[in-house]
Amino acid sequence: MNLFKRLFKFGSAEAHSALDQLEDPIKMSEQAIRDLKRDLDKSIQSLAEVKAIAIRSRRELETATAEAEDYKVKAMTLVQKAASGELDQAEADRLASRALEQQGQAQQQAERQRGEKDKYDRLAADLEHKIQDLKGQIGQWENELKTLKARAKVSSATKKINRQMAQVDSSSTIATLEKMRSKVEEEEALAESYGSMIGSSRSLDDEIDQAIGGSASGSDALAKLKAEMAASSGKTEPGA
């Protein structure tokens, strides 16, 4: 019992305890509970046997008590018959004496059975009380074992996460990020360089048109053409 208590005291350690360190105590605790349940079954069987003895003792007590009372009644009847002349006085006295002897023996048997009955009643009551205590303890230990298992799982998961985090090389991760940043900045600079080259490849006319708002639209060119044609037509009419 003390070993089992020590196991659960060990199980109440902090949650960061590793699962491989708790695995054996868990198995030992489970086995201890199974052993206690077997002991409980045996105790219940013993209780039934003790109660059976107590019941038998009570019945024998009742039988011996009734027998003693019967012999007493018979002795009184013999004395009465002798007094009334129905029986010879000497014979009645002899038989009454024998009846009283049997009464005494029956009373002694009744006293022995009463002692047996009281003893087994006390044993049954004490055993039943211990069985109830054992049932309560088994239930409590089963709950503690469930808690221990849950904490072991949590500690195992925590251990794995911490181990993975501890194995991460922060310096190499930072170096990788720096390389990536440098590569991105290089690509951005190259894109900007190509953008500047687009401006340098334009002609002077393109630059002038852009400065004054672009080249004449198609409608402006058409209006200019019509004006030129009208002007030319006006010059030829007088000489016709």
C-alpha positions in Angstrom: 0.0 0.0 0.0 2.8 2.4 0.8 4.5 1.6 -2.5 1.3 2.5 -4.3 1.1 5.8 -2.5 4.7 6.6 -3.4 3.9 5.9 -7.0 1.1 8.5 -7.0 3.3 11.0 -5.1 5.8 10.5 -8.0 2.9 11.0 -10.4 2.1 14.4 -9.0 5.4 15.9 -10.3 5.4 18.9 -12.6 3.8 18.4 -16.1 7.2 18.8 -17.9 8.3 15.4 -16.7 9.0 13.2 -19.8 6.6 10.5 -20.9 9.3 7.9 -21.0 10.1 8.6 -17.4 6.4 8.2 -16.4 5.6 5.2 -18.5 6.8 2.6 -16.0 5.1 4.2 -13.0 1.8 4.3 -14.9 2.1 0.6 -15.8 3.0 -0.2 -12.2 0.0 1.9 -10.9 -2.4 0.1 -13.3 -1.1 -3.2 -12.1 -1.4 -2.1 -8.4 -5.1 -1.1 -9.0 -5.8 -4.5 -10.7 -4.2 -6.3 -7.7 -6.4 -4.2 -5.3 -9.5 -5.0 -7.3 -8.6 -8.7 -7.0 -8.1 -8.2 -3.2 -11.5 -6.5 -3.1 -13.2 -9.4 -4.8 -11.6 -11.8 -2.3 -12.6 -9.6 0.6 -16.2 -9.5 -0.7 -16.2 -13.3 -0.9 -14.8 -13.5 2.6 -17.5 -11.1 3.9 -20.1 -13.4 2.4 -18.6 -16.4 4.1 -18.4 -14.6 7.5 -22.0 -13.5 7.2 -23.0 -17.1 6.4 -21.3 -18.3 9.6 -23.0 -15.6 11.6 -26.4 -16.6 10.1 -25.7 -20.2 10.9 -24.7 -19.4 14.4 -27.9 -17.3 14.9 -30.0 -20.2 13.7 -28.2 -22.6 16.1 -28.7 -20.2 18.9 -32.4 -20.0 18.2 -32.5 -23.8 18.1 -30.6 -24.3 21.3 -32.7 -21.6 23.1 -35.9 -23.3 22.0 -34.6 -26.7 23.0 -33.7 -25.4 26.5 -37.1 -23.9 26.9 -38.8 -27.2 25.7 -36.9 -29.2 28.4 -37.8 -26.7 31.0 -41.5 -27.0 30.1 -41.2 -30.8 30.1 -39.6 -30.8 33.6 -42.4 -28.6 34.9 -45.0 -30.9 33.4 -43.5 -33.9 35.1 -43.5 -32.2 38.5 -47.1 -31.2 38.0 -48.1 -34.8 37.0 -46.3 -36.1 40.1 -48.1 -33.6 42.3 -51.5 -34.6 40.8 -50.8 -38.3 41.3 -50.7 -39.0 37.6 -47.0 -40.2 37.9 -45.0 -41.9 40.5 -43.1 -39.2 42.5 -39.8 -40.9 42.2 -40.1 -41.6 38.5 -41.3 -38.1 37.9 -38.4 -36.6 39.9 -35.9 -38.8 37.9 -37.3 -37.8 34.6 -37.6 -34.1 35.6 -34.0 -34.1 36.7 -32.9 -35.5 33.4 -35.0 -33.0 31.6 -33.3 -30.2 33.6 -29.9 -31.6 32.7 -30.8 -31.5 29.0 -32.1 -28.0 29.6 -28.7 -27.0 31.1 -26.8 -28.5 28.2 -29.1 -26.7 25.7 -28.5 -23.4 27.5 -24.8 -23.9 27.4 -25.0 -24.6 23.7 -27.1 -21.5 23.2 -24.5 -19.4 25.0 -21.7 -20.7 22.9 -23.7 -20.0 19.7 -24.5 -16.5 21.0 -20.8 -15.9 21.5 -20.1 -17.2 18.0 -22.8 -15.2 16.4 -21.7 -12.0 18.2 -18.1 -12.6 17.1 -18.9 -13.2 13.5 -21.3 -10.2 13.5 -18.5 -8.0 14.6 -16.1 -9.5 12.0 -18.6 -9.0 9.3 -19.3 -5.4 10.3 -15.5 -4.6 10.4 -14.8 -6.3 7.1 -17.7 -4.5 5.4 -16.4 -1.2 6.7 -12.9 -2.0 5.3 -14.4 -3.0 2.0 -16.2 0.3 1.6 -13.0 2.1 2.4 -11.1 0.1 -0.1 -13.7 0.8 -2.8 -13.4 4.5 -2.1 -9.6 4.3 -2.3 -9.6 2.4 -5.6 -12.0 5.0 -7.1 -9.7 7.8 -5.9 -6.6 6.1 -7.2 -8.2 5.4 -10.6 -9.1 9.1 -10.9 -5.5 10.1 -10.0 -4.2 7.6 -12.5 -6.3 9.2 -15.3 -4.9 12.6 -14.3 -1.4 11.2 -14.4 -1.9 9.8 -17.9 -3.3 13.1 -19.2 -0.4 15.1 -17.7 2.1 12.6 -19.2 0.6 13.1 -22.7 0.8 16.9 -22.2 4.4 16.7 -21.0 5.3 14.5 -24.0 3.8 16.9 -26.5 5.5 19.9 -24.7 8.8 18.1 -24.8 8.6 17.4 -28.5 7.8 21.0 -29.3 10.5 22.3 -27.1 13.0 19.8 -28.6 12.0 21.0 -32.1 12.4 24.6 -31.2 15.7 24.0 -29.5 17.0 22.3 -32.7 16.1 25.3 -34.9 19.3 27.2 -35.8 18.3 30.8 -35.5 21.5 32.1 -37.0 21.1 30.1 -40.2 17.4 31.1 -40.4 18.4 34.8 -40.2 21.1 34.3 -42.8 18.6 32.7 -45.2 16.3 35.6 -44.7 19.1 38.1 -45.4 19.9 36.3 -48.6 16.3 36.4 -49.7 16.1 40.1 -48.8 19.2 40.8 -50.9 17.8 38.8 -53.8 14.5 40.8 -53.7 16.3 44.1 -53.6 18.5 43.1 -56.5 15.4 42.2 -58.6 13.7 45.5 -57.7 16.8 47.5 -58.8 16.9 45.6 -62.1 13.2 46.3 -62.8 13.8 50.0 -62.1 16.8 50.0 -64.4 14.8 48.5 -67.3 12.1 51.1 -66.7 14.6 53.9 -67.1 15.8 52.5 -70.3 12.3 52.8 -71.8 12.5 56.6 -71.5 15.9 56.8 -73.1 14.9 54.9 -76.3 12.2 57.4 -77.3 12.9 59.9 -80.2 13.1 63.6 -79.9 9.7 64.0 -81.7 8.1 61.7 -79.1 9.5 63.8 -76.3 8.3 67.1 -78.0 4.8 65.6 -78.6 4.7 64.4 -75.0 5.7 67.9 -73.8 3.0 69.8 -75.8 0.3 67.3 -75.2 0.7 64.7 -77.8 0.4 64.7 -81.7 -2.7 66.1 -83.6 -5.6 63.9 -83.5 -7.3 62.6 -86.7 -10.1 65.2 -86.4 -7.7 68.0 -86.2 -5.8 66.8 -89.3 -9.1 66.5 -91.3 -10.1 70.1 -90.3 -6.8 71.4 -91.5 -7.1 69.5 -94.8 -10.5 71.1 -95.5 -9.2 74.5 -94.7 -6.4 74.1 -97.2 -8.7 72.8 -99.9 -11.1 75.8 -99.4 -8.3 78.2 -99.6 -7.0 76.6 -102.8 -10.5 76.7 -104.4 -10.9 80.4 -103.6 -7.7 81.3 -105.4 -8.7 79.6 -108.8 -12.3 81.0 -109.2 -11.5 84.6 -110.4 -9.5 83.6 -113.3 -12.0 81.1 -114.6 
